[in-house]
């Protein structure tokens, strides 16, 4: 890790790289959720540019709140979801909305085989809990890459005590309502070929203006 961290020295001033582990790594705990990498002996100039975050992670900066997990929850949801509707809906947006509406980075119980989910770690300090709706939700997956704005406040009637309310009201009270840009950047490499990644463009005020999937 120390030799790999040296590559971050050449990053432009003010730029930070965020490193999130994965259960597919051969040099980290193969269970979800995961703690951040511990890099020893890292020079000060590298430490200023490299942020080691846990998996999952919620990070704020440049006027944005970004939530991310390297776990392929979209693929797991895709294989477990049973959905029918009179009108056709966008499948990828719907899969991502489960994470936002259920406010957890892994909204499946029981988990699918091979999910490597550690229930003890997941419940400890609400490690997979999504406290509020982020501006951007990053969900890398083997499914087709996409960038979509997802509505997280559906107008569905539910019961709350003795009165009927809209789910929208409950979500807004809890900070989970609103819109979120959900991104599956895909895989940077696919075998010996190049893959895809996502570029987020910010406006002068710090808000997100554009999300683009690019191929290598």
C-alpha distance (Angstrom), angle and dihedral (degrees) to the residues before:
residue distance angle dihedral
X1 . . .
X2 3.80 . .
X3 3.81 92.7 .
X4 3.82 90.8 46.8
X5 3.80 90.9 48.9
X6 3.81 90.1 57.8
X7 3.82 88.5 69.5
X8 3.80 89.2 69.3
X9 3.81 91.8 66.1
X10 3.79 91.0 87.0
X11 3.80 95.2 58.2
X12 3.83 114.8 120.9
X13 3.79 118.2 -96.8
X14 3.80 111.7 -80.6
X15 3.81 93.4 19.6
X16 3.79 119.6 125.1
X17 3.80 128.1 -167.6
X18 3.81 117.3 -149.6
X19 3.80 115.4 -149.5
X20 3.83 116.1 -158.9
X21 3.84 119.2 -176.7
X22 3.81 124.6 -130.4
X23 3.80 135.2 -149.8
X24 3.81 85.3 -124.4
X25 3.83 91.2 64.9
X26 3.81 116.0 108.7
X27 3.81 92.9 -151.2
X28 3.82 102.4 51.1
X29 3.81 139.4 61.3
X30 3.82 107.2 -68.1
X31 3.80 95.6 -141.1
X32 3.79 134.9 90.7
X33 3.02 127.0 -91.4
X34 3.81 99.7 38.3
X35 3.77 133.6 -163.5
X36 3.79 121.0 -123.9
X37 3.79 121.9 -86.9
X38 3.80 115.1 -90.5
X39 3.79 109.0 -142.0
X40 3.78 113.9 -171.4
X41 3.76 125.9 -158.0
X42 3.79 93.6 17.5
X43 3.84 112.8 164.3
X44 3.80 116.6 -116.3
X45 3.81 94.4 -114.7
X46 3.81 90.0 55.2
X47 3.81 93.7 43.9
X48 3.81 89.6 58.5
X49 3.81 92.0 56.2
X50 3.81 102.2 37.4
X51 3.80 122.3 71.2
X52 3.80 115.9 -170.1
X53 3.81 107.4 -154.2
X54 3.82 130.8 -177.6
X55 3.79 124.8 -112.9
X56 3.01 109.3 -82.9
X57 3.80 103.6 28.4
X58 3.80 140.2 176.0
X59 3.81 113.6 -154.4
X60 3.80 130.2 -178.9
X61 3.79 125.7 -158.8
X62 3.81 143.2 124.7
X63 3.79 89.7 26.8
X64 3.81 93.3 -58.0
X65 3.79 135.3 105.1
X66 3.80 111.5 -147.2
X67 3.80 123.7 -169.8
X68 3.80 117.7 -166.6
X69 3.76 143.5 170.9
X70 3.79 127.7 178.7
X71 3.83 90.7 -151.4
X72 3.82 112.4 109.5
X73 3.80 94.9 -121.0
X74 3.83 91.8 150.4
X75 3.80 91.9 62.0
X76 3.80 90.9 46.5
X77 3.82 91.0 50.0
X78 3.80 91.1 46.3
X79 3.80 91.4 57.3
X80 3.81 94.0 45.3
X81 3.80 104.8 39.6
X82 3.81 122.3 104.3
X83 3.80 109.4 -167.2
X84 3.79 136.4 163.8
X85 3.78 128.9 169.1
X86 3.79 137.5 169.3
X87 3.79 90.0 -125.2
X88 3.79 124.5 46.2
X89 3.80 114.3 -108.2
X90 3.79 133.1 -167.2
X91 3.80 105.0 -89.8
X92 3.81 97.9 -155.7
X93 3.80 93.1 49.5
X94 3.79 89.9 48.6
X95 3.80 93.0 51.4
X96 3.81 91.7 49.8
X97 3.81 91.3 47.1
X98 3.82 90.6 64.4
X99 3.80 89.2 66.9
X100 3.81 92.1 49.7
X101 3.80 98.3 42.5
X102 3.80 95.4 45.2
X103 3.82 90.8 41.3
X104 3.76 94.8 -136.2
X105 3.79 131.9 107.3
X106 3.82 89.5 -134.8
X107 3.84 110.4 37.6
X108 3.82 96.0 174.8
X109 3.80 124.8 102.2
X110 2.91 120.4 -150.3
X111 3.82 93.9 26.4
X112 3.78 119.6 -124.9
X113 3.78 119.5 -99.0
X114 3.79 110.1 -81.4
X115 3.81 94.2 23.3
X116 3.84 90.6 121.9
X117 3.83 89.0 -147.9
X118 3.81 114.0 169.2
X119 3.82 105.7 -156.6
X120 3.80 92.4 -164.1
X121 3.79 93.0 55.3
X122 3.81 91.8 40.5
X123 3.81 92.9 56.3
X124 3.80 94.6 41.1
X125 3.82 107.7 99.9
X126 3.84 89.2 -16.4
X127 3.81 89.6 -77.6
X128 3.82 95.0 177.6
X129 3.82 95.8 35.3
X130 3.82 117.0 119.4
X131 3.83 103.6 -146.0
X132 3.82 97.4 -163.2
X133 3.78 142.3 -11.5
X134 3.83 109.2 -70.5
X135 3.79 124.7 -147.4
X136 3.81 89.8 -121.7
X137 3.81 129.4 23.3
X138 3.82 114.8 -163.5
X139 3.82 114.9 -159.5
X140 3.83 111.5 168.3
X141 3.80 110.7 -157.6
X142 3.79 145.1 164.1
X143 3.82 86.5 -118.8
X144 3.80 120.3 95.6
X145 3.82 111.9 -62.6
X146 3.80 117.1 -110.8
X147 3.80 145.0 159.9
X148 3.81 115.1 -147.9
X149 3.77 137.9 165.0
X150 3.80 105.3 -126.7
X151 3.80 125.0 -158.3
X152 3.80 109.4 -135.1
X153 3.80 100.4 -175.6
X154 3.81 109.2 72.5
X155 3.80 115.9 -178.7
X156 3.80 98.3 -119.7
X157 3.81 122.7 150.2
X158 3.81 115.3 -125.2
X159 3.78 134.9 165.5
X160 3.81 120.1 -103.9
X161 3.78 111.2 177.9
X162 3.81 108.7 -53.5
X163 3.78 98.0 -21.4
X164 3.78 136.3 73.3
X165 3.79 114.3 -124.2
X166 3.77 138.6 169.4
X167 3.78 117.6 -98.7
X168 3.80 83.9 -129.2
X169 3.82 90.0 70.1
X170 3.80 93.4 51.7
X171 3.80 92.5 47.8
X172 3.80 92.9 48.9
X173 3.81 91.7 49.9
X174 3.80 91.1 51.2
X175 3.81 94.3 44.8
X176 3.80 92.8 -113.3
X177 3.81 98.5 109.5
X178 3.79 128.7 94.2
X179 3.79 134.2 54.6
X180 3.77 131.0 -44.9
X181 3.80 133.3 -173.8
X182 3.80 106.4 -127.8
X183 3.79 116.7 -159.9
X184 3.77 133.7 -168.5
X185 3.82 102.4 -175.5
X186 3.80 91.0 -175.8
X187 3.80 121.2 -142.6
X188 3.79 121.6 -39.5
X189 3.80 89.9 -141.4
X190 3.79 131.1 25.1
X191 3.77 109.5 -165.3
X192 3.79 106.9 -58.3
X193 3.82 93.0 -21.1
X194 3.77 130.6 83.7
X195 3.78 119.8 -100.1
X196 3.80 135.4 -166.2
X197 3.78 140.1 -74.9
X198 3.81 137.0 -179.0
X199 3.80 129.6 -116.5
X200 3.81 118.7 -156.8
X201 3.81 115.5 -159.3
X202 3.80 118.6 -157.3
X203 3.79 128.2 -155.9
X204 3.79 126.1 -128.4
X205 3.81 90.3 -92.4
X206 3.79 91.6 53.9
X207 3.82 97.1 -105.9
X208 3.78 122.5 131.4
X209 3.81 112.1 -97.8
X210 3.79 104.4 169.8
X211 3.81 141.5 8.1
X212 3.80 118.1 -162.4
X213 3.81 131.8 -176.7
X214 3.80 111.1 -143.1
X215 3.79 131.4 -170.1
X216 3.77 126.2 -138.4
